[in-house]
Structures are given as structure tokens and as C-alpha cells.
Amino acid sequence: MAGLKYYERTKLLIELIEKKKTGSPSKLAKRLQVNKRTVYRILDDLRLSSSVEIVYCKDSESYIFSKNN
């Protein structure tokens, strides 16, 4: 069951990143109903499994997929 929740949170996080609507790490943690450390852990997992860089954009106040390598 925990794996399914992790998958669902990861899927939601990807959708939010694509829409550039994650908000700050604190807001994102609240939205995903986890602590900030878990948000960072999921982001690290995504970064390791993807060829696209994920960065926090202060202007849009959201994590985004960066096209710069």
C-alpha cells in the first residue's frame, strides 16, 4: 500500500512540475501530505531516473523541468 501512495505522489508531483504549479517546498509538502524531507527524497529519485534536470524557479515559485544540461 505504501508503494502505491508513493507512486501516486510521484505522479502528482510530475504533473505539478509540468504545469509549473508546485509552489514552495513547504507548500508542496502540505499539498502532498508529507514532510519537506519526503518531497526532497521524491525529487532526488526523479532526478536520478530522468535525463531532465529538475530545478526550483524563484520567479514562478515552482519546481520546473530544466532544458539546460
PDB file with SEQRES, HELIX, SHEET and CRYST1 records, atoms N, CA, C and O in Angstrom:
SEQRES   1 A   69  MET ALA GLY LEU LYS TYR TYR GLU ARG THR LYS LEU LEU          
SEQRES   2 A   69  ILE GLU LEU ILE GLU LYS LYS LYS THR GLY SER PRO SER          
SEQRES   3 A   69  LYS LEU ALA LYS ARG LEU GLN VAL ASN LYS ARG THR VAL          
SEQRES   4 A   69  TYR ARG ILE LEU ASP ASP LEU ARG LEU SER SER SER VAL          
SEQRES   5 A   69  GLU ILE VAL TYR CYS LYS ASP SER GLU SER TYR ILE PHE          
SEQRES   6 A   69  SER LYS ASN ASN                                              
HELIX    1 AA1 ALA A    2  LYS A   19  1                                  18    
HELIX    2 AA2 PRO A   25  LEU A   32  1                                   8    
HELIX    3 AA3 LYS A   36  SER A   49  1                                  14    
SHEET    1 AA1 2 GLU A  53  CYS A  57  0                                        
SHEET    2 AA1 2 SER A  62  SER A  66 -1                                        
CRYST1    1.000    1.000    1.000  90.00  90.00  90.00 P 1           1          
ATOM      1  N   MET A   1       0.820  -1.199   0.000  1.00  0.00           N  
ATOM      2  CA  MET A   1       0.000   0.000   0.000  1.00  0.00           C  
ATOM      3  C   MET A   1       0.866   1.266   0.000  1.00  0.00           C  
ATOM      4  O   MET A   1       0.537   2.246  -0.668  1.00  0.00           O  
ATOM      5  N   ALA A   2       1.964   1.242   0.744  1.00  0.00           N  
ATOM      6  CA  ALA A   2       2.829   2.417   0.804  1.00  0.00           C  
ATOM      7  C   ALA A   2       3.424   2.713  -0.565  1.00  0.00           C  
ATOM      8  O   ALA A   2       3.600   3.877  -0.924  1.00  0.00           O  
ATOM      9  N   GLY A   3       3.737   1.665  -1.339  1.00  0.00           N  
ATOM     10  CA  GLY A   3       4.275   1.859  -2.682  1.00  0.00           C  
ATOM     11  C   GLY A   3       3.301   2.583  -3.580  1.00  0.00           C  
ATOM     12  O   GLY A   3       3.700   3.427  -4.383  1.00  0.00           O  
ATOM     13  N   LEU A   4       2.038   2.265  -3.453  1.00  0.00           N  
ATOM     14  CA  LEU A   4       1.013   2.911  -4.263  1.00  0.00           C  
ATOM     15  C   LEU A   4       0.918   4.392  -3.914  1.00  0.00           C  
ATOM     16  O   LEU A   4       0.813   5.232  -4.807  1.00  0.00           O  
ATOM     17  N   LYS A   5       0.953   4.714  -2.643  1.00  0.00           N  
ATOM     18  CA  LYS A   5       0.905   6.120  -2.237  1.00  0.00           C  
ATOM     19  C   LYS A   5       2.110   6.868  -2.795  1.00  0.00           C  
ATOM     20  O   LYS A   5       1.984   7.993  -3.277  1.00  0.00           O  
ATOM     21  N   TYR A   6       3.283   6.231  -2.725  1.00  0.00           N  
ATOM     22  CA  TYR A   6       4.496   6.855  -3.244  1.00  0.00           C  
ATOM     23  C   TYR A   6       4.346   7.110  -4.742  1.00  0.00           C  
ATOM     24  O   TYR A   6       4.689   8.186  -5.232  1.00  0.00           O  
ATOM     25  N   TYR A   7       3.832   6.118  -5.464  1.00  0.00           N  
ATOM     26  CA  TYR A   7       3.619   6.254  -6.903  1.00  0.00           C  
ATOM     27  C   TYR A   7       2.638   7.384  -7.203  1.00  0.00           C  
ATOM     28  O   TYR A   7       2.877   8.194  -8.098  1.00  0.00           O  
ATOM     29  N   GLU A   8       1.543   7.438  -6.459  1.00  0.00           N  
ATOM     30  CA  GLU A   8       0.542   8.484  -6.674  1.00  0.00           C  
ATOM     31  C   GLU A   8       1.118   9.868  -6.398  1.00  0.00           C  
ATOM     32  O   GLU A   8       0.858  10.812  -7.144  1.00  0.00           O  
ATOM     33  N   ARG A   9       1.891   9.987  -5.337  1.00  0.00           N  
ATOM     34  CA  ARG A   9       2.507  11.280  -5.016  1.00  0.00           C  
ATOM     35  C   ARG A   9       3.511  11.678  -6.089  1.00  0.00           C  
ATOM     36  O   ARG A   9       3.576  12.840  -6.488  1.00  0.00           O  
ATOM     37  N   THR A  10       4.287  10.713  -6.551  1.00  0.00           N  
ATOM     38  CA  THR A  10       5.273  10.995  -7.590  1.00  0.00           C  
ATOM     39  C   THR A  10       4.581  11.432  -8.872  1.00  0.00           C  
ATOM     40  O   THR A  10       5.020  12.380  -9.523  1.00  0.00           O  
ATOM     41  N   LYS A  11       3.516  10.757  -9.234  1.00  0.00           N  
ATOM     42  CA  LYS A  11       2.758  11.111 -10.443  1.00  0.00           C  
ATOM     43  C   LYS A  11       2.184  12.525 -10.319  1.00  0.00           C  
ATOM     44  O   LYS A  11       2.261  13.311 -11.262  1.00  0.00           O  
ATOM     45  N   LEU A  12       1.609  12.847  -9.158  1.00  0.00           N  
ATOM     46  CA  LEU A  12       1.067  14.186  -8.928  1.00  0.00           C  
ATOM     47  C   LEU A  12       2.180  15.228  -8.996  1.00  0.00           C  
ATOM     48  O   LEU A  12       1.993  16.300  -9.571  1.00  0.00           O  
ATOM     49  N   LEU A  13       3.326  14.920  -8.418  1.00  0.00           N  
ATOM     50  CA  LEU A  13       4.448  15.850  -8.438  1.00  0.00           C  
ATOM     51  C   LEU A  13       4.895  16.120  -9.872  1.00  0.00           C  
ATOM     52  O   LEU A  13       5.168  17.268 -10.221  1.00  0.00           O  
ATOM     53  N   ILE A  14       4.972  15.101 -10.695  1.00  0.00           N  
ATOM     54  CA  ILE A  14       5.350  15.285 -12.097  1.00  0.00           C  
ATOM     55  C   ILE A  14       4.341  16.186 -12.803  1.00  0.00           C  
ATOM     56  O   ILE A  14       4.725  17.082 -13.555  1.00  0.00           O  
ATOM     57  N   GLU A  15       3.064  15.954 -12.564  1.00  0.00           N  
ATOM     58  CA  GLU A  15       2.026  16.792 -13.170  1.00  0.00           C  
ATOM     59  C   GLU A  15       2.154  18.244 -12.730  1.00  0.00           C  
ATOM     60  O   GLU A  15       2.017  19.156 -13.546  1.00  0.00           O  
ATOM     61  N   LEU A  16       2.414  18.460 -11.451  1.00  0.00           N  
ATOM     62  CA  LEU A  16       2.564  19.826 -10.940  1.00  0.00           C  
ATOM     63  C   LEU A  16       3.796  20.506 -11.522  1.00  0.00           C  
ATOM     64  O   LEU A  16       3.764  21.697 -11.831  1.00  0.00           O  
ATOM     65  N   ILE A  17       4.883  19.750 -11.671  1.00  0.00           N  
ATOM     66  CA  ILE A  17       6.095  20.311 -12.270  1.00  0.00           C  
ATOM     67  C   ILE A  17       5.824  20.696 -13.720  1.00  0.00           C  
ATOM     68  O   ILE A  17       6.234  21.769 -14.164  1.00  0.00           O  
ATOM     69  N   GLU A  18       5.139  19.834 -14.457  1.00  0.00           N  
ATOM     70  CA  GLU A  18       4.827  20.134 -15.855  1.00  0.00           C  
ATOM     71  C   GLU A  18       3.979  21.400 -15.980  1.00  0.00           C  
ATOM     72  O   GLU A  18       4.139  22.165 -16.930  1.00  0.00           O  
ATOM     73  N   LYS A  19       3.087  21.617 -15.029  1.00  0.00           N  
ATOM     74  CA  LYS A  19       2.218  22.799 -15.044  1.00  0.00           C  
ATOM     75  C   LYS A  19       2.865  24.007 -14.376  1.00  0.00           C  
ATOM     76  O   LYS A  19       2.310  25.106 -14.394  1.00  0.00           O  
ATOM     77  N   LYS A  20       4.044  23.797 -13.785  1.00  0.00           N  
ATOM     78  CA  LYS A  20       4.771  24.835 -13.041  1.00  0.00           C  
ATOM     79  C   LYS A  20       3.919  25.381 -11.901  1.00  0.00           C  
ATOM     80  O   LYS A  20       3.811  26.592 -11.712  1.00  0.00           O  
ATOM     81  N   LYS A  21       3.312  24.455 -11.140  1.00  0.00           N  
ATOM     82  CA  LYS A  21       2.427  24.851 -10.046  1.00  0.00           C  
ATOM     83  C   LYS A  21       2.722  24.082  -8.764  1.00  0.00           C  
ATOM     84  O   LYS A  21       1.800  23.708  -8.040  1.00  0.00           O  
ATOM     85  N   THR A  22       4.005  23.841  -8.477  1.00  0.00           N  
ATOM     86  CA  THR A  22       4.327  23.105  -7.252  1.00  0.00           C  
ATOM     87  C   THR A  22       4.275  23.999  -6.024  1.00  0.00           C  
ATOM     88  O   THR A  22       3.940  23.536  -4.934  1.00  0.00           O  
ATOM     89  N   GLY A  23       4.598  25.259  -6.188  1.00  0.00           N  
ATOM     90  CA  GLY A  23       4.715  26.141  -5.038  1.00  0.00           C  
ATOM     91  C   GLY A  23       6.043  25.900  -4.332  1.00  0.00           C  
ATOM     92  O   GLY A  23       6.902  25.175  -4.836  1.00  0.00           O  
ATOM     93  N   SER A  24       6.201  26.495  -3.195  1.00  0.00           N  
ATOM     94  CA  SER A  24       7.435  26.343  -2.423  1.00  0.00           C  
ATOM     95  C   SER A  24       7.524  24.909  -1.888  1.00  0.00           C  
ATOM     96  O   SER A  24       6.524  24.190  -1.878  1.00  0.00           O  
ATOM     97  N   PRO A  25       8.711  24.493  -1.444  1.00  0.00           N  
ATOM     98  CA  PRO A  25       8.832  23.149  -0.869  1.00  0.00           C  
ATOM     99  C   PRO A  25       7.864  22.916   0.294  1.00  0.00           C  
ATOM    100  O   PRO A  25       7.312  21.823   0.425  1.00  0.00           O  
ATOM    101  N   SER A  26       7.656  23.914   1.125  1.00  0.00           N  
ATOM    102  CA  SER A  26       6.717  23.771   2.248  1.00  0.00           C  
ATOM    103  C   SER A  26       5.285  23.588   1.768  1.00  0.00           C  
ATOM    104  O   SER A  26       4.561  22.725   2.266  1.00  0.00           O  
ATOM    105  N   LYS A  27       4.881  24.399   0.803  1.00  0.00           N  
ATOM    106  CA  LYS A  27       3.529  24.281   0.261  1.00  0.00           C  
ATOM    107  C   LYS A  27       3.333  22.951  -0.462  1.00  0.00           C  
ATOM    108  O   LYS A  27       2.274  22.329  -0.375  1.00  0.00           O  
ATOM    109  N   LEU A  28       4.372  22.530  -1.175  1.00  0.00           N  
ATOM    110  CA  LEU A  28       4.306  21.259  -1.882  1.00  0.00           C  
ATOM    111  C   LEU A  28       4.175  20.096  -0.903  1.00  0.00           C  
ATOM    112  O   LEU A  28       3.407  19.164  -1.141  1.00  0.00           O  
ATOM    113  N   ALA A  29       4.916  20.150   0.188  1.00  0.00           N  
ATOM    114  CA  ALA A  29       4.829  19.098   1.206  1.00  0.00           C  
ATOM    115  C   ALA A  29       3.421  19.026   1.780  1.00  0.00           C  
ATOM    116  O   ALA A  29       2.877  17.941   1.984  1.00  0.00           O  
ATOM    117  N   LYS A  30       2.844  20.179   2.036  1.00  0.00           N  
ATOM    118  CA  LYS A  30       1.478  20.217   2.567  1.00  0.00           C  
ATOM    119  C   LYS A  30       0.495  19.640   1.548  1.00  0.00           C  
ATOM    120  O   LYS A  30      -0.416  18.894   1.906  1.00  0.00           O  
ATOM    121  N   ARG A  31       0.687  19.990   0.291  1.00  0.00           N  
ATOM    122  CA  ARG A  31      -0.206  19.517  -0.776  1.00  0.00           C  
ATOM    123  C   ARG A  31      -0.131  17.995  -0.939  1.00  0.00           C  
ATOM    124  O   ARG A  31      -1.144  17.334  -1.167  1.00  0.00           O  
ATOM    125  N   LEU A  32       1.086  17.448  -0.818  1.00  0.00           N  
ATOM    126  CA  LEU A  32       1.287  16.002  -0.956  1.00  0.00           C  
ATOM    127  C   LEU A  32       1.044  15.258   0.359  1.00  0.00           C  
ATOM    128  O   LEU A  32       1.061  14.027   0.393  1.00  0.00           O  
ATOM    129  N   GLN A  33       0.821  16.001   1.423  1.00  0.00           N  
ATOM    130  CA  GLN A  33       0.581  15.450   2.761  1.00  0.00           C  
ATOM    131  C   GLN A  33       1.772  14.632   3.263  1.00  0.00           C  
ATOM    132  O   GLN A  33       1.622  13.533   3.796  1.00  0.00           O  
ATOM    133  N   VAL A  34       2.956  15.210   3.075  1.00  0.00           N  
ATOM    134  CA  VAL A  34       4.202  14.613   3.554  1.00  0.00           C  
ATOM    135  C   VAL A  34       5.051  15.724   4.159  1.00  0.00           C  
ATOM    136  O   VAL A  34       4.684  16.897   4.095  1.00  0.00           O  
ATOM    137  N   ASN A  35       6.187  15.354   4.744  1.00  0.00           N  
ATOM    138  CA  ASN A  35       7.083  16.396   5.243  1.00  0.00           C  
ATOM    139  C   ASN A  35       8.033  16.844   4.131  1.00  0.00           C  
ATOM    140  O   ASN A  35       8.129  16.193   3.090  1.00  0.00           O  
ATOM    141  N   LYS A  36       8.733  17.956   4.354  1.00  0.00           N  
ATOM    142  CA  LYS A  36       9.604  18.506   3.321  1.00  0.00           C  
ATOM    143  C   LYS A  36      10.701  17.524   2.928  1.00  0.00           C  
ATOM    144  O   LYS A  36      11.080  17.457   1.759  1.00  0.00           O  
ATOM    145  N   ARG A  37      11.212  16.770   3.881  1.00  0.00           N  
ATOM    146  CA  ARG A  37      12.275  15.806   3.588  1.00  0.00           C  
ATOM    147  C   ARG A  37      11.793  14.768   2.569  1.00  0.00           C  
ATOM    148  O   ARG A  37      12.559  14.362   1.695  1.00  0.00           O  
ATOM    149  N   THR A  38      10.555  14.343   2.672  1.00  0.00           N  
ATOM    150  CA  THR A  38       9.998  13.379   1.722  1.00  0.00           C  
ATOM    151  C   THR A  38       9.888  14.004   0.339  1.00  0.00           C  
ATOM    152  O   THR A  38      10.131  13.330  -0.662  1.00  0.00           O  
ATOM    153  N   VAL A  39       9.529  15.272   0.268  1.00  0.00           N  
ATOM    154  CA  VAL A  39       9.479  15.978  -1.017  1.00  0.00           C  
ATOM    155  C   VAL A  39      10.859  15.946  -1.657  1.00  0.00           C  
ATOM    156  O   VAL A  39      10.991  15.623  -2.837  1.00  0.00           O  
ATOM    157  N   TYR A  40      11.888  16.279  -0.882  1.00  0.00           N  
ATOM    158  CA  TYR A  40      13.250  16.273  -1.416  1.00  0.00           C  
ATOM    159  C   TYR A  40      13.672  14.869  -1.845  1.00  0.00           C  
ATOM    160  O   TYR A  40      14.387  14.714  -2.835  1.00  0.00           O  
ATOM    161  N   ARG A  41      13.242  13.861  -1.120  1.00  0.00           N  
ATOM    162  CA  ARG A  41      13.574  12.474  -1.458  1.00  0.00           C  
ATOM    163  C   ARG A  41      12.924  12.070  -2.788  1.00  0.00           C  
ATOM    164  O   ARG A  41      13.564  11.435  -3.627  1.00  0.00           O  
ATOM    165  N   ILE A  42      11.659  12.440  -2.976  1.00  0.00           N  
ATOM    166  CA  ILE A  42      10.974  12.127  -4.233  1.00  0.00           C  
ATOM    167  C   ILE A  42      11.636  12.876  -5.394  1.00  0.00           C  
ATOM    168  O   ILE A  42      11.835  12.310  -6.469  1.00  0.00           O  
ATOM    169  N   LEU A  43      11.974  14.140  -5.173  1.00  0.00           N  
ATOM    170  CA  LEU A  43      12.652  14.909  -6.219  1.00  0.00           C  
ATOM    171  C   LEU A  43      13.996  14.281  -6.577  1.00  0.00           C  
ATOM    172  O   LEU A  43      14.350  14.209  -7.754  1.00  0.00           O  
ATOM    173  N   ASP A  44      14.743  13.829  -5.581  1.00  0.00           N  
ATOM    174  CA  ASP A  44      16.021  13.167  -5.838  1.00  0.00           C  
ATOM    175  C   ASP A  44      15.823  11.897  -6.649  1.00  0.00           C  
ATOM    176  O   ASP A  44      16.598  11.623  -7.565  1.00  0.00           O  
ATOM    177  N   ASP A  45      14.799  11.120  -6.326  1.00  0.00           N  
ATOM    178  CA  ASP A  45      14.503   9.901  -7.086  1.00  0.00           C  
ATOM    179  C   ASP A  45      14.164  10.240  -8.539  1.00  0.00           C  
ATOM    180  O   ASP A  45      14.617   9.560  -9.460  1.00  0.00           O  
ATOM    181  N   LEU A  46      13.373  11.285  -8.739  1.00  0.00           N  
ATOM    182  CA  LEU A  46      13.027  11.703 -10.101  1.00  0.00           C  
ATOM    183  C   LEU A  46      14.259  12.167 -10.875  1.00  0.00           C  
ATOM    184  O   LEU A  46      14.413  11.870 -12.060  1.00  0.00           O  
ATOM    185  N   ARG A  47      15.121  12.891 -10.194  1.00  0.00           N  
ATOM    186  CA  ARG A  47      16.342  13.376 -10.845  1.00  0.00           C  
ATOM    187  C   ARG A  47      17.228  12.206 -11.277  1.00  0.00           C  
ATOM    188  O   ARG A  47      17.830  12.244 -12.350  1.00  0.00           O  
ATOM    189  N   LEU A  48      17.307  11.183 -10.453  1.00  0.00           N  
ATOM    190  CA  LEU A  48      18.136  10.027 -10.778  1.00  0.00           C  
ATOM    191  C   LEU A  48      17.554   9.193 -11.916  1.00  0.00           C  
ATOM    192  O   LEU A  48      18.296   8.589 -12.691  1.00  0.00           O  
ATOM    193  N   SER A  49      16.237   9.161 -12.012  1.00  0.00           N  
ATOM    194  CA  SER A  49      15.596   8.303 -13.011  1.00  0.00           C  
ATOM    195  C   SER A  49      15.274   9.035 -14.317  1.00  0.00           C  
ATOM    196  O   SER A  49      14.728   8.436 -15.244  1.00  0.00           O  
ATOM    197  N   SER A  50      15.605  10.308 -14.393  1.00  0.00           N  
ATOM    198  CA  SER A  50      15.251  11.097 -15.569  1.00  0.00           C  
ATOM    199  C   SER A  50      16.483  11.770 -16.151  1.00  0.00           C  
ATOM    200  O   SER A  50      17.436  12.074 -15.434  1.00  0.00           O  
ATOM    201  N   SER A  51      16.453  11.996 -17.437  1.00  0.00           N  
ATOM    202  CA  SER A  51      17.555  12.705 -18.085  1.00  0.00           C  
ATOM    203  C   SER A  51      17.327  14.221 -18.070  1.00  0.00           C  
ATOM    204  O   SER A  51      18.179  14.992 -18.511  1.00  0.00           O  
ATOM    205  N   VAL A  52      16.171  14.631 -17.559  1.00  0.00           N  
ATOM    206  CA  VAL A  52      15.829  16.050 -17.487  1.00  0.00           C  
ATOM    207  C   VAL A  52      16.107  16.553 -16.076  1.00  0.00           C  
ATOM    208  O   VAL A  52      15.759  15.904 -15.090  1.00  0.00           O  
ATOM    209  N   GLU A  53      16.732  17.708 -15.998  1.00  0.00           N  
ATOM    210  CA  GLU A  53      17.049  18.303 -14.703  1.00  0.00           C  
ATOM    211  C   GLU A  53      15.808  18.955 -14.095  1.00  0.00           C  
ATOM    212  O   GLU A  53      14.995  19.544 -14.808  1.00  0.00           O  
ATOM    213  N   ILE A  54      15.671  18.846 -12.792  1.00  0.00           N  
ATOM    214  CA  ILE A  54      14.568  19.478 -12.075  1.00  0.00           C  
ATOM    215  C   ILE A  54      15.172  20.540 -11.167  1.00  0.00           C  
ATOM    216  O   ILE A  54      16.028  20.242 -10.333  1.00  0.00           O  
ATOM    217  N   VAL A  55      14.724  21.772 -11.333  1.00  0.00           N  
ATOM    218  CA  VAL A  55      15.254  22.880 -10.542  1.00  0.00           C  
ATOM    219  C   VAL A  55      14.108  23.704  -9.979  1.00  0.00           C  
ATOM    220  O   VAL A  55      12.985  23.649 -10.482  1.00  0.00           O  
ATOM    221  N   TYR A  56      14.400  24.470  -8.929  1.00  0.00           N  
ATOM    222  CA  TYR A  56      13.397  25.365  -8.359  1.00  0.00           C  
ATOM    223  C   TYR A  56      13.569  26.732  -8.989  1.00  0.00           C  
ATOM    224  O   TYR A  56      14.669  27.286  -8.989  1.00  0.00           O  
ATOM    225  N   CYS A  57      12.484  27.281  -9.530  1.00  0.00           N  
ATOM    226  CA  CYS A  57      12.482  28.599 -10.160  1.00  0.00           C  
ATOM    227  C   CYS A  57      11.835  29.596  -9.198  1.00  0.00           C  
ATOM    228  O   CYS A  57      10.647  29.493  -8.892  1.00  0.00           O  
ATOM    229  N   LYS A  58      12.615  30.549  -8.730  1.00  0.00           N  
ATOM    230  CA  LYS A  58      12.085  31.537  -7.785  1.00  0.00           C  
ATOM    231  C   LYS A  58      11.053  32.449  -8.435  1.00  0.00           C  
ATOM    232  O   LYS A  58      10.111  32.892  -7.777  1.00  0.00           O  
ATOM    233  N   ASP A  59      11.227  32.731  -9.724  1.00  0.00           N  
ATOM    234  CA  ASP A  59      10.293  33.616 -10.424  1.00  0.00           C  
ATOM    235  C   ASP A  59       8.887  33.031 -10.469  1.00  0.00           C  
ATOM    236  O   ASP A  59       7.911  33.732 -10.201  1.00  0.00           O  
ATOM    237  N   SER A  60       8.783  31.759 -10.803  1.00  0.00           N  
ATOM    238  CA  SER A  60       7.461  31.135 -10.892  1.00  0.00           C  
ATOM    239  C   SER A  60       7.063  30.442  -9.587  1.00  0.00           C  
ATOM    240  O   SER A  60       5.963  29.901  -9.474  1.00  0.00           O  
ATOM    241  N   GLU A  61       7.966  30.463  -8.607  1.00  0.00           N  
ATOM    242  CA  GLU A  61       7.746  29.805  -7.314  1.00  0.00           C  
ATOM    243  C   GLU A  61       7.295  28.360  -7.518  1.00  0.00           C  
ATOM    244  O   GLU A  61       6.294  27.916  -6.956  1.00  0.00           O  
ATOM    245  N   SER A  62       8.063  27.640  -8.338  1.00  0.00           N  
ATOM    246  CA  SER A  62       7.722  26.264  -8.653  1.00  0.00           C  
ATOM    247  C   SER A  62       8.966  25.503  -9.088  1.00  0.00           C  
ATOM    248  O   SER A  62       9.924  26.086  -9.595  1.00  0.00           O  
ATOM    249  N   TYR A  63       8.933  24.193  -8.881  1.00  0.00           N  
ATOM    250  CA  TYR A  63       9.940  23.340  -9.491  1.00  0.00           C  
ATOM    251  C   TYR A  63       9.593  23.223 -10.960  1.00  0.00           C  
ATOM    252  O   TYR A  63       8.418  23.186 -11.325  1.00  0.00           O  
ATOM    253  N   ILE A  64      10.615  23.165 -11.810  1.00  0.00           N  
ATOM    254  CA  ILE A  64      10.397  23.062 -13.239  1.00  0.00           C  
ATOM    255  C   ILE A  64      11.371  22.042 -13.822  1.00  0.00           C  
ATOM    256  O   ILE A  64      12.405  21.739 -13.225  1.00  0.00           O  
ATOM    257  N   PHE A  65      11.024  21.518 -14.996  1.00  0.00           N  
ATOM    258  CA  PHE A  65      11.952  20.683 -15.734  1.00  0.00           C  
ATOM    259  C   PHE A  65      12.838  21.634 -16.527  1.00  0.00           C  
ATOM    260  O   PHE A  65      12.340  22.422 -17.331  1.00  0.00           O  
ATOM    261  N   SER A  66      14.141  21.565 -16.308  1.00  0.00           N  
ATOM    262  CA  SER A  66      15.084  22.440 -16.981  1.00  0.00           C  
ATOM    263  C   SER A  66      15.550  21.774 -18.265  1.00  0.00           C  
ATOM    264  O   SER A  66      15.848  20.580 -18.282  1.00  0.00           O  
ATOM    265  N   LYS A  67      15.609  22.540 -19.325  1.00  0.00           N  
ATOM    266  CA  LYS A  67      16.073  22.015 -20.612  1.00  0.00           C  
ATOM    267  C   LYS A  67      17.572  22.169 -20.781  1.00  0.00           C  
ATOM    268  O   LYS A  67      18.150  21.660 -21.741  1.00  0.00           O  
ATOM    269  N   ASN A  68      18.207  22.877 -19.841  1.00  0.00           N  
ATOM    270  CA  ASN A  68      19.661  23.071 -19.898  1.00  0.00           C  
ATOM    271  C   ASN A  68      20.358  21.858 -19.316  1.00  0.00           C  
ATOM    272  O   ASN A  68      19.967  21.357 -18.262  1.00  0.00           O  
ATOM    273  N   ASN A  69      21.381  21.387 -19.994  1.00  0.00           N  
ATOM    274  CA  ASN A  69      22.137  20.230 -19.478  1.00  0.00           C  
ATOM    275  C   ASN A  69      23.438  20.675 -18.903  1.00  0.00           C  
ATOM    276  O   ASN A  69      24.214  19.850 -18.420  1.00  0.00           O  
TER     277      ASN A  69                                                      
END                                                                             
